[in-house]
């Protein structure tokens, strides 16, 4: 640990209670994707208080705080925290106004980012950074409320449902060379990542004809029957999905009719179609649409299938040695264990971090401190030191190690990276998955 690293740790320890208080505030005031106005403002206000140049309104609620903007041509590094939460109204810390709860730990990311901002904005530390640091609070990582996102799309406020996808499209990552991201995980600390599924989202709307369900059902066209047949047809597709592709299609019915004594004339289904690679996503998406169309045809109902691009598959990432060393320094003198993530591990879940990884380098680390599963009503933070304070230390130390000494480590990461898509190619692919079928 050199003198600057020691000062980073000292600064974060000095502001430990402030970081934890910020995390608790966000934890108990959760908001949903593209609606994180209060969370966004709190983050922006905190960064402004540190004297940083702050810009907001990226993809509706995104916030960027800039440290050393005069050095961005040398190297520009983003530390990313996600703003949004999940709709889990039974959680003990649910925000009653929004019905949202931070059961995925995004509040810990934000605490880590503002904690890093506290340390790195210290003048003695900032001068040691040979590059720009962007403290980037991003919206809408959780892919829910598809109909709401469709409304935003119709209003011209967004094009894509995922926050980082939208930020890529609108150019908010154009001034960034590489990023460091965090998530709450199972280990004390892990560095690097395995792979994960990508997906597209779909809304299937069946239109039938209302009639008296008991007195004259023969005069109606039952949209719920069409939906049931579509779901059954989808189930019979499953044997065609190959195990290696990790296909997951998991629909819910969000509207099943209006009154029990009226033949349902409108039924709405939402689903995600996930897979481990783009070709498998396209294949499963076609089969899903075909199955739901068949349900409508069999009953004589009409259908409207709206498909929105979701996320690209997450790419494997071996542990970056600078982030790994940062994690070791951050946990020095503690019982926390630091491990390297297995790049061969595959998750059926999805994240828009995968989209960013397709166009520029992203370095990942996880910290623990939780109990029970992500996205569960019993999720909670039981070790605030690990979840919040250690996260801040790893963010800050990683930034320093990547940007010190003429940013040689950051430049090597960028030079070694091979993009899968240019920004333009990425947008073209995403737009190809954006369609309405009737």
URUR-V916220 format. One record per residue. N is the residue number from 1. RES is the residue in one small letter. SS is DSSP state (~ for helix, > for strand, _ for the rest). PHI is phi as a letter, one per 30 degrees, with the letter a starting at -180 (none if undefined). PSI is psi in whole degrees, 0 to 359 (999 if undefined). Layout:
n: <N:N>
res: <RES:RES>
ss: <SS:SS>
phi: <PHI:PHI>
psi: <PSI:PSI>
//
This chain:
n: <1:2:3:4:5:6:7:8:9:10:11:12:13:14:15:16:17:18:19:20:21:22:23:24:25:26:27:28:29:30:31:32:33:34:35:36:37:38:39:40:41:42:43:44:45:46:47:48:49:50:51:52:53:54:55:56:57:58:59:60:61:62:63:64:65:66:67:68:69:70:71:72:73:74:75:76:77:78:79:80:81:82:83:84:85:86:87:88:89:90:91:92:93:94:95:96:97:98:99:100:101:102:103:104:105:106:107:108:109:110:111:112:113:114:115:116:117:118:119:120:121:122:123:124:125:126:127:128:129:130:131:132:133:134:135:136:137:138:139:140:141:142:143:144:145:146:147:148:149:150:151:152:153:154:155:156:157:158:159:160:161:162:163:164:165:166:167:168:169:170:171:172:173:174:175:176:177:178:179:180:181:182:183:184:185:186:187:188:189:190:191:192:193:194:195:196:197:198:199:200:201:202:203:204:205:206:207:208:209:210:211:212:213:214:215:216:217:218:219:220:221:222:223:224:225:226:227:228:229:230:231:232:233:234:235:236:237:238:239:240:241:242:243:244:245:246:247:248:249:250:251:252:253:254:255:256:257:258:259:260:261:262:263:264:265:266:267:268:269:270:271:272:273:274:275:276:277:278:279:280:281:282:283:284:285:286:287:288:289:290:291:292:293:294:295:296:297:298:299:300:301:302:303:304:305:306:307:308:309:310:311:312:313:314:315:316:317:318:319:320:321:322:323:324:325:326:327:328:329:330:331:332:333:334:335:336:337:338:339:340:341:342:343:344:345:346:347:348:349:350:351:352:353:354:355:356:357:358:359:360:361:362:363:364:365:366:367:368:369:370:371:372:373:374:375:376:377:378:379:380:381:382:383:384:385:386:387:388:389:390:391:392:393:394:395:396:397:398:399:400:401:402:403:404:405:406:407:408:409:410:411:412:413:414:415:416:417:418:419:420:421:422:423:424:425:426:427:428:429:430:431:432:433:434:435:436:437:438>
res: <x:x:x:x:x:x:x:x:x:x:x:x:x:x:x:x:x:x:x:x:x:x:x:x:x:x:x:x:x:x:x:x:x:x:x:x:x:x:x:x:x:x:x:x:x:x:x:x:x:x:x:x:x:x:x:x:x:x:x:x:x:x:x:x:x:x:x:x:x:x:x:x:x:x:x:x:x:x:x:x:x:x:x:x:x:x:x:x:x:x:x:x:x:x:x:x:x:x:x:x:x:x:x:x:x:x:x:x:x:x:x:x:x:x:x:x:x:x:x:x:x:x:x:x:x:x:x:x:x:x:x:x:x:x:x:x:x:x:x:x:x:x:x:x:x:x:x:x:x:x:x:x:x:x:x:x:x:x:x:x:x:x:x:x:x:x:x:x:x:x:x:x:x:x:x:x:x:x:x:x:x:x:x:x:x:x:x:x:x:x:x:x:x:x:x:x:x:x:x:x:x:x:x:x:x:x:x:x:x:x:x:x:x:x:x:x:x:x:x:x:x:x:x:x:x:x:x:x:x:x:x:x:x:x:x:x:x:x:x:x:x:x:x:x:x:x:x:x:x:x:x:x:x:x:x:x:x:x:x:x:x:x:x:x:x:x:x:x:x:x:x:x:x:x:x:x:x:x:x:x:x:x:x:x:x:x:x:x:x:x:x:x:x:x:x:x:x:x:x:x:x:x:x:x:x:x:x:x:x:x:x:x:x:x:x:x:x:x:x:x:x:x:x:x:x:x:x:x:x:x:x:x:x:x:x:x:x:x:x:x:x:x:x:x:x:x:x:x:x:x:x:x:x:x:x:x:x:x:x:x:x:x:x:x:x:x:x:x:x:x:x:x:x:x:x:x:x:x:x:x:x:x:x:x:x:x:x:x:x:x:x:x:x:x:x:x:x:x:x:x:x:x:x:x:x:x:x:x:x:x:x:x:x:x:x:x:x:x:x:x:x:x:x:x:x:x:x:x:x:x:x:x:x:x:x:x:x:x>
ss: <_:_:~:~:~:~:~:~:~:~:~:~:~:~:_:~:~:~:~:~:~:~:~:~:~:~:~:_:_:_:_:_:_:_:_:_:~:~:~:~:~:~:~:~:~:~:~:~:~:_:_:_:>:>:>:>:>:>:_:_:_:>:>:>:>:>:>:_:~:~:~:_:_:_:_:>:>:>:>:>:>:>:_:_:_:>:>:_:_:_:_:_:_:_:>:_:_:_:_:>:>:_:_:_:_:~:~:~:~:~:~:~:~:~:~:~:~:~:~:~:_:_:~:~:~:~:_:_:_:_:_:>:>:>:>:>:>:>:_:_:_:_:_:_:_:~:~:~:~:~:~:~:~:~:_:_:_:_:_:_:_:_:~:~:~:~:~:~:~:~:_:_:_:_:_:_:_:>:>:>:>:>:>:>:_:_:_:_:>:>:>:_:>:_:>:>:_:>:>:>:>:>:>:>:>:>:>:_:>:_:_:>:_:_:_:_:~:~:~:_:>:_:~:~:~:~:~:~:~:~:~:~:~:~:~:_:_:~:~:~:_:_:~:~:~:_:_:>:>:_:_:>:>:>:>:_:_:_:_:_:_:>:_:_:_:>:>:>:>:>:>:>:>:>:>:_:_:~:~:~:~:~:~:~:~:~:~:~:~:~:~:~:~:~:~:~:~:~:~:_:_:>:>:>:>:>:>:>:>:>:>:_:_:>:_:_:>:_:_:_:~:~:~:~:~:~:~:~:~:~:_:_:_:_:_:_:_:>:>:>:_:_:_:_:_:>:>:_:_:_:_:_:~:~:~:~:~:_:_:_:>:>:>:>:>:>:>:_:_:>:>:_:_:_:_:_:_:_:_:>:>:_:_:~:~:~:~:~:~:~:~:~:~:~:~:~:~:~:~:~:~:~:~:~:~:~:~:~:~:~:~:~:~:~:~:~:_:_:_:_:_:_:~:~:~:~:~:~:~:~:~:~:_:_:>:>:>:_>
phi: <none:d:d:d:d:d:d:e:d:d:d:d:d:d:c:e:d:d:d:d:d:d:d:d:d:d:e:c:b:d:b:c:e:i:b:d:d:d:d:d:d:d:d:d:d:d:d:d:d:d:i:d:d:b:b:b:i:d:h:i:c:d:b:b:c:c:c:h:d:d:c:d:d:d:a:b:c:c:c:c:b:c:d:c:b:c:d:b:d:d:d:d:c:d:d:d:d:c:i:c:b:d:c:c:i:d:d:d:d:d:d:d:d:d:d:d:d:e:d:d:d:e:e:d:d:e:d:d:c:c:l:d:c:c:d:c:c:c:d:h:d:d:c:b:h:d:d:d:d:d:d:d:d:d:d:i:d:b:c:c:d:c:d:d:e:d:d:d:e:d:j:d:c:d:c:b:c:a:b:c:b:b:b:d:b:d:d:e:b:b:b:j:a:c:c:a:d:c:a:c:c:b:c:c:c:c:c:c:b:d:a:d:d:c:d:a:d:d:d:c:b:d:d:d:d:d:d:d:d:d:d:d:d:d:e:d:d:d:d:d:d:d:e:d:c:h:d:b:b:b:d:b:c:c:b:c:k:c:b:d:c:b:e:e:c:b:b:b:b:c:a:c:c:c:a:d:b:d:d:d:d:d:d:d:d:d:d:d:d:d:d:d:d:d:d:d:d:d:c:i:c:c:b:b:c:c:c:c:d:c:b:d:e:d:c:d:b:d:e:d:d:d:d:d:d:e:d:d:d:d:c:d:i:c:c:d:c:c:b:c:d:d:d:c:d:c:c:d:d:b:a:d:e:e:d:d:d:d:c:a:d:b:c:c:b:b:b:c:j:c:b:i:d:d:i:c:d:c:e:a:c:c:b:d:d:d:d:c:d:d:e:d:d:d:e:d:d:d:e:d:d:d:c:d:h:i:h:d:d:d:d:d:e:d:d:d:d:c:d:d:b:d:e:d:d:d:d:d:d:d:d:d:c:c:a:b:c:b>
psi: <119:181:323:320:319:322:324:312:318:316:317:319:322:326:22:311:326:319:315:320:319:315:316:321:313:321:322:5:52:150:157:166:136:11:15:51:317:317:317:315:318:320:314:316:321:316:322:322:333:359:14:149:129:135:146:184:10:124:50:301:1:148:136:126:134:127:132:47:337:346:11:334:334:311:143:118:131:136:119:133:140:140:332:169:195:152:95:81:345:353:145:337:28:142:111:333:328:347:24:151:143:68:12:359:20:333:330:325:313:320:319:319:315:329:319:321:321:311:311:336:353:127:320:327:318:323:342:352:116:52:171:141:129:116:106:110:120:147:165:52:323:129:85:186:57:320:321:317:326:323:317:321:315:330:357:16:331:168:324:154:335:140:309:328:313:321:322:311:316:359:13:345:5:333:17:134:324:161:155:130:160:154:153:135:192:325:167:301:132:149:136:183:158:205:170:162:150:178:165:157:152:142:123:119:115:134:120:215:126:148:168:122:335:319:329:53:338:345:352:170:112:104:331:323:320:318:318:319:321:318:321:317:322:318:324:352:343:330:346:353:129:140:322:342:354:46:135:122:119:86:157:151:117:343:123:7:182:307:148:336:17:130:123:124:354:129:137:132:136:142:155:144:107:152:169:348:162:318:319:325:313:317:311:326:316:317:323:314:316:318:316:327:321:322:318:317:319:324:341:21:166:159:155:118:114:121:130:139:137:250:151:158:146:141:145:145:105:153:126:134:330:318:322:316:323:319:321:319:318:332:7:133:6:175:3:138:138:127:161:131:149:113:349:354:134:133:140:347:177:155:146:358:326:323:314:323:336:343:341:161:139:130:133:142:154:148:157:215:4:168:152:172:153:147:17:155:339:1:139:160:125:349:92:331:314:313:324:304:313:323:315:318:316:317:308:315:323:316:315:312:327:329:353:166:58:24:37:322:318:317:325:318:314:317:326:346:136:106:144:319:148:167:319:319:322:311:320:316:314:318:332:339:9:104:163:129:136:999>
//
